[in-house]
Amino acid sequence: MSNEQEHPRKAFGWAARDSSGVLSPFSFSRRESGEKDVTFKVLYCGICHSDLHMVKNEWGFSTYPLVPGHEIVGEVTEVGSNVQKFKVGDKVGVGSIVGACRSCDSCTDHLENYCPKQILTISGKYYDGITNYGGYSDIMVADEHFVVRIPDSLPLDGAAPLLCAGITTYSPLRYFGLDKPGMHVGVVGLGGLGHVAVKFAKAMGVKVTVISTSPNKKEEAVKHLGADSFLVSRDQDQMQAAIGTMDGIIDTVSAQHPLLPLIGLLKSHGKLVMLGAPEKPLELPVLPLLTGRKMVAGSGIGGMKETQEMIDFAAKHNITADIEVIPIDYLNTAMERLAKADVRYRFVIDIGNTLKASS
């Protein structure tokens, strides 16, 4: 059966056909709205670094053809008969997950992101056995439980990346208690995740130090994003002067990098929270953890309840991602630039105005 015939509703997007990662126009199909489903016209979709990993199958579980995109926002066009929370015309979003078992301990605690049976928006197999296609497409259908309401005060293009980059940084700040006014938190890496982490932490009243290998990002970090200070991680003197000063560190870097200098920056009982996923294992020196009862932890996105809380917090504090809006035809160039970290700080595809079935 062709991709266009799997479901009754015609859909159109851009897909990778193999691990070259090259994307091109793709006709497929979406399911009709079930009784709990929300269907929406996609207006914008952010490009996350994990989209790059997925189109190239760098994590080993991609299935082709692959339509990436899990920072998806748009306007509701249809709701199922039992949908309670949304109506036609509402502004909504879908992030990284579109399904979970809804009965395990994680799901009961509103942590669907840690459900062992979670269904990913990209390449996940849905309950009907058909592979999911992501948001580089004209329409989206999702169970209302996995749909987030976007407040009218948030611009849709700048809000799209919050559905991944936003919740990925907001959740650990809350969970690990790094959200108390007066605390000192470091943010490693000033990219798609890092720049949003700075904004959320500052809105929570936290003192923020950006830690980066690039001295030329200092002005951007301090003047534009509002960080309190800036550390060049390769500068031994700067790092030495900051030893033992931080309550926690949010590490957003996906490349190989040493953890020992970061652990040194923590106060006793400090927490180093890893959000990036380097391809090869990092070296973890244990002795410095023992001598200060320090913790190295990980965190991945967030549950649906917290994702809505994050979006509402962003609206209240006027937080959006810093974006470069692109037409769909620029997609492959954008992917090449993303691989070189040549974006400030998130590409967002203008799906509504530039994705045409004839493109």
C-alpha positions as CSV (number, residue, x, y, z in Angstrom):
1,M,0.0,0.0,0.0
2,S,1.4,3.4,-0.9
3,N,2.0,6.2,1.7
4,E,-0.9,8.1,0.1
5,Q,-3.4,5.2,0.6
6,E,-2.6,4.2,4.3
7,H,-5.3,6.7,5.5
8,P,-8.2,8.5,3.8
9,R,-7.0,12.1,4.4
10,K,-4.5,13.4,1.8
11,A,-1.4,15.1,3.2
12,F,1.7,16.7,1.8
13,G,5.1,17.5,3.2
14,W,8.8,17.0,2.8
15,A,10.5,13.7,3.6
16,A,13.9,12.1,3.7
17,R,14.0,8.9,1.7
18,D,17.2,7.5,3.1
19,S,20.1,8.2,5.4
20,S,21.6,10.8,3.1
21,G,19.1,13.0,4.9
22,V,18.2,14.9,1.8
23,L,14.5,16.1,2.0
24,S,12.1,16.5,-0.9
25,P,8.3,16.9,-1.5
26,F,6.3,13.9,-0.4
27,S,2.6,13.0,-0.7
28,F,1.2,10.8,2.1
29,S,-2.0,10.5,4.2
30,R,-3.2,11.2,7.7
31,R,-6.0,9.4,9.6
32,E,-9.4,10.9,9.9
33,S,-10.2,12.6,13.2
34,G,-11.1,9.9,15.8
35,E,-13.5,10.8,18.6
36,K,-10.6,12.2,20.7
37,D,-8.5,13.6,17.9
38,V,-7.7,17.2,17.0
39,T,-6.9,18.0,13.4
40,F,-5.1,21.2,12.6
41,K,-3.6,23.1,9.7
42,V,0.2,23.4,10.3
43,L,1.4,27.0,10.1
44,Y,4.9,26.7,11.5
45,C,7.3,23.9,12.4
46,G,10.7,24.3,14.2
47,I,13.8,22.5,13.1
48,C,15.3,20.7,16.1
49,H,18.8,19.2,16.1
50,S,17.2,15.8,16.6
51,D,15.5,16.2,13.2
52,L,19.0,16.2,11.8
53,H,20.0,13.0,13.7
54,M,16.7,11.4,12.6
55,V,16.9,12.1,8.8
56,K,20.5,10.7,8.8
57,N,19.6,7.7,11.0
58,E,22.4,8.6,13.4
59,W,20.5,7.1,16.3
60,G,19.7,3.9,14.4
61,F,15.9,3.7,14.7
62,S,14.8,6.0,11.8
63,T,12.3,4.5,9.2
64,Y,12.0,5.9,5.7
65,P,10.3,7.8,4.2
66,L,10.7,10.1,7.2
67,V,8.9,13.4,7.7
68,P,10.7,15.2,10.5
69,G,9.3,17.9,12.8
70,H,8.1,17.9,16.4
71,E,7.8,21.6,17.1
72,I,4.5,21.9,15.3
73,V,2.0,24.8,15.7
74,G,-1.2,25.7,13.8
75,E,-4.9,26.2,13.9
76,V,-7.6,23.6,14.6
77,T,-9.8,22.8,11.6
78,E,-11.7,19.8,13.1
79,V,-12.3,18.1,16.4
80,G,-13.6,14.6,17.2
81,S,-17.0,14.1,18.9
82,N,-15.5,13.5,22.4
83,V,-12.8,16.3,22.3
84,Q,-13.2,18.4,25.5
85,K,-10.4,20.9,25.4
86,F,-10.3,22.3,21.9
87,K,-12.5,23.8,19.3
88,V,-12.2,24.8,15.6
89,G,-10.0,28.0,15.3
90,D,-7.9,27.4,18.5
91,K,-4.2,27.9,18.2
92,V,-2.4,24.6,19.2
93,G,0.8,22.7,19.1
94,V,2.2,19.2,19.2
95,G,5.7,18.3,20.5
96,S,7.8,15.1,20.6
97,I,5.2,12.6,21.6
98,V,1.7,11.7,20.3
99,G,0.9,8.6,22.4
100,A,1.6,6.8,25.7
101,C,0.1,3.9,27.6
102,R,-1.7,6.3,30.0
103,S,-1.7,3.7,32.8
104,C,1.9,3.2,34.0
105,D,3.5,5.0,37.0
106,S,5.0,7.6,34.7
107,C,1.7,8.3,32.9
108,T,-0.2,8.4,36.2
109,D,2.3,11.1,37.4
110,H,1.8,13.1,34.2
111,L,5.2,12.1,32.9
112,E,4.2,10.6,29.5
113,N,7.7,11.5,28.3
114,Y,9.1,8.6,30.5
115,C,6.4,6.1,29.5
116,P,8.1,2.9,28.2
117,K,5.4,2.7,25.5
118,Q,5.5,6.4,24.5
119,I,4.8,7.0,20.8
120,L,7.1,9.5,19.1
121,T,5.8,12.1,16.7
122,I,8.5,11.2,14.2
123,S,8.9,7.6,13.0
124,G,6.9,6.1,16.0
125,K,4.4,3.4,15.2
126,Y,0.9,4.5,16.0
127,Y,-1.8,2.2,17.5
128,D,-3.0,1.3,14.0
129,G,0.5,0.0,13.2
130,I,1.2,2.8,10.7
131,T,4.4,4.9,11.0
132,N,4.0,8.5,12.2
133,Y,4.9,11.4,10.1
134,G,6.1,14.7,11.7
135,G,5.3,18.4,11.2
136,Y,7.1,19.3,8.0
137,S,3.6,18.9,6.5
138,D,0.4,20.7,5.8
139,I,-1.9,19.0,8.4
140,M,-1.5,17.2,11.7
141,V,-3.9,14.8,13.6
142,A,-3.3,14.0,17.2
143,D,-5.1,12.8,20.3
144,E,-6.2,15.9,22.3
145,H,-4.2,14.6,25.3
146,F,-1.0,15.3,23.4
147,V,-2.1,18.7,22.0
148,V,-1.0,21.9,23.8
149,R,-3.0,25.2,23.7
150,I,-0.9,28.2,22.5
151,P,-2.1,31.4,24.2
152,D,-3.0,34.2,21.9
153,S,-0.3,36.5,23.3
154,L,2.5,34.1,22.0
155,P,3.4,34.5,18.3
156,L,3.1,31.1,16.7
157,D,6.5,31.1,14.9
158,G,8.5,32.0,18.1
159,A,6.4,29.6,20.2
160,A,7.0,26.5,18.0
161,P,10.5,25.7,19.3
162,L,9.2,25.9,22.9
163,L,7.4,22.5,22.3
164,C,10.8,20.8,22.4
165,A,13.6,23.2,23.3
166,G,11.4,25.1,25.8
167,I,10.1,22.1,27.7
168,T,13.5,20.3,27.6
169,T,15.0,23.2,29.6
170,Y,12.0,24.3,31.7
171,S,11.4,20.8,33.1
172,P,14.9,20.2,34.7
173,L,15.0,23.8,36.1
174,R,11.7,22.9,37.9
175,Y,12.4,19.3,38.8
176,F,15.9,19.8,40.2
177,G,14.8,22.8,42.2
178,L,17.0,25.2,40.2
179,D,14.2,27.7,39.9
180,K,14.5,29.6,43.2
181,P,15.3,33.3,43.1
182,G,18.8,34.1,44.0
183,M,20.2,30.7,43.0
184,H,23.2,30.6,40.6
185,V,22.7,28.3,37.5
186,G,25.2,27.7,34.7
187,V,24.0,27.1,31.1
188,V,26.5,25.2,28.9
189,G,26.1,25.9,25.2
190,L,24.3,28.8,23.7
191,G,22.3,27.2,20.9
192,G,18.6,26.2,20.4
193,L,18.3,24.8,23.9
194,G,20.7,27.0,25.7
195,H,19.3,30.4,24.7
196,V,15.8,29.3,25.9
197,A,17.3,27.9,29.2
198,V,18.7,31.4,29.9
199,K,15.4,33.1,29.3
200,F,13.4,30.7,31.5
201,A,16.0,30.8,34.3
202,K,16.1,34.6,34.3
203,A,12.3,34.7,34.4
204,M,12.4,32.5,37.5
205,G,14.7,35.0,39.2
206,V,17.8,32.9,39.0
207,K,21.4,34.3,38.4
208,V,22.6,32.8,35.1
209,T,26.1,32.3,33.8
210,V,26.5,31.1,30.2
211,I,29.5,28.7,29.7
212,S,30.7,28.5,26.2
213,T,33.8,27.6,24.2
214,S,33.2,30.7,22.0
215,P,34.3,34.1,23.5
216,N,32.5,35.9,20.7
217,K,29.1,34.8,22.2
218,K,29.6,36.9,25.3
219,E,27.9,40.1,24.1
220,E,24.9,38.1,22.8
221,A,24.6,36.2,26.1
222,V,24.8,39.2,28.4
223,K,23.3,42.1,26.4
224,H,20.7,40.3,24.3
225,L,19.6,37.3,26.4
226,G,20.1,38.9,29.8
227,A,22.6,36.4,31.3
228,D,24.4,37.8,34.4
229,S,27.9,36.6,33.4
230,F,29.8,34.6,30.8
231,L,32.6,32.0,31.2
232,V,34.9,30.9,28.4
233,S,35.3,27.2,29.2
234,R,38.7,27.0,27.6
235,D,40.0,29.9,29.7
236,Q,41.6,28.2,32.7
237,D,41.8,31.4,34.8
238,Q,38.1,32.2,34.3
239,M,37.1,28.6,35.1
240,Q,39.4,28.5,38.2
241,A,37.8,31.7,39.5
242,A,34.3,30.3,39.3
243,I,35.0,27.0,41.1
244,G,32.3,26.0,43.6
245,T,30.0,28.9,42.8
246,M,27.0,27.3,41.1
247,D,23.9,25.5,42.5
248,G,23.3,23.7,39.2
249,I,24.3,23.5,35.6
250,I,22.1,22.8,32.6
251,D,24.4,21.2,29.9
252,T,22.8,21.4,26.5
253,V,25.9,20.3,24.4
254,S,25.6,17.3,22.2
255,A,29.3,17.2,21.2
256,Q,32.1,15.4,23.1
257,H,33.2,17.6,26.0
258,P,34.9,17.1,29.4
259,L,32.6,17.0,32.4
260,L,35.3,17.4,35.1
261,P,35.6,21.2,34.7
262,L,31.8,21.6,34.9
263,I,31.6,19.4,38.1
264,G,34.2,21.7,39.6
265,L,32.0,24.7,39.1
266,L,29.3,23.2,41.3
267,K,28.9,24.0,45.0
268,S,28.5,21.0,47.3
269,H,25.2,19.2,46.6
270,G,25.2,20.8,43.1
271,K,23.6,19.2,40.1
272,L,24.9,18.9,36.6
273,V,21.9,18.1,34.3
274,M,22.6,16.7,30.9
275,L,20.2,17.5,28.1
276,G,22.4,16.9,25.0
277,A,23.0,13.4,23.7
278,P,26.6,12.9,22.5
279,E,27.0,10.0,20.1
280,K,29.9,8.5,22.1
281,P,29.9,8.0,25.9
282,L,31.4,10.8,28.0
283,E,34.0,10.2,30.6
284,L,32.6,10.7,34.2
285,P,35.2,11.2,37.0
286,V,33.5,10.0,40.2
287,L,35.8,11.2,42.9
288,P,34.8,14.9,42.5
289,L,31.1,13.8,42.9
290,L,31.9,12.0,46.2
291,T,33.8,14.9,47.7
292,G,30.9,17.3,47.3
293,R,27.9,15.0,47.2
294,K,27.3,16.2,43.7
295,M,24.9,14.8,41.1
296,V,25.1,14.2,37.4
297,A,21.6,13.6,36.0
298,G,19.7,13.6,32.7
299,S,16.3,15.0,31.6
300,G,14.2,14.6,28.5
301,I,11.4,16.9,27.4
302,G,8.5,16.8,29.8
303,G,5.0,15.5,30.4
304,M,1.9,17.0,28.8
305,K,0.7,18.8,32.0
306,E,4.1,20.4,32.4
307,T,4.4,21.3,28.7
308,Q,1.1,23.3,29.0
309,E,2.4,24.9,32.2
310,M,5.7,25.9,30.4
311,I,3.8,27.4,27.5
312,D,1.6,29.4,29.9
313,F,4.7,30.5,31.8
314,A,6.3,31.6,28.5
315,A,3.2,33.6,27.6
316,K,3.1,35.3,31.0
317,H,6.8,36.3,30.8
318,N,6.9,37.0,27.1
319,I,9.4,34.2,26.3
320,T,9.8,33.0,22.7
321,A,12.7,31.4,20.9
322,D,15.0,33.5,18.8
323,I,14.3,32.3,15.3
324,E,15.1,32.5,11.6
325,V,11.9,31.9,9.6
326,I,12.5,30.0,6.4
327,P,10.5,28.9,3.4
328,I,10.2,25.1,2.9
329,D,12.4,25.2,-0.3
330,Y,15.3,26.3,1.9
331,L,15.0,23.2,4.1
332,N,18.1,21.3,2.9
333,T,20.3,24.4,3.1
334,A,19.0,25.0,6.6
335,M,19.9,21.4,7.6
336,E,23.4,22.0,6.3
337,R,23.7,25.2,8.3
338,L,22.3,23.5,11.4
339,A,24.9,20.8,11.2
340,K,27.5,23.7,11.4
341,A,25.6,25.4,14.2
342,D,25.1,28.4,11.8
343,V,21.7,29.6,13.2
344,R,20.6,32.0,15.9
345,Y,19.0,30.1,17.4
346,R,16.3,28.0,15.8
347,F,15.1,27.6,12.2
348,V,11.3,27.7,11.9
349,I,9.7,26.7,8.6
350,D,6.8,28.9,7.4
351,I,4.6,26.0,6.5
352,G,1.4,27.9,6.1
353,N,2.7,30.3,3.4
354,T,5.4,28.3,1.6
355,L,4.4,24.6,1.6
356,K,2.5,24.0,-1.6
357,A,1.6,20.7,-3.2
358,S,3.2,21.9,-6.4
359,S,6.5,22.9,-4.7
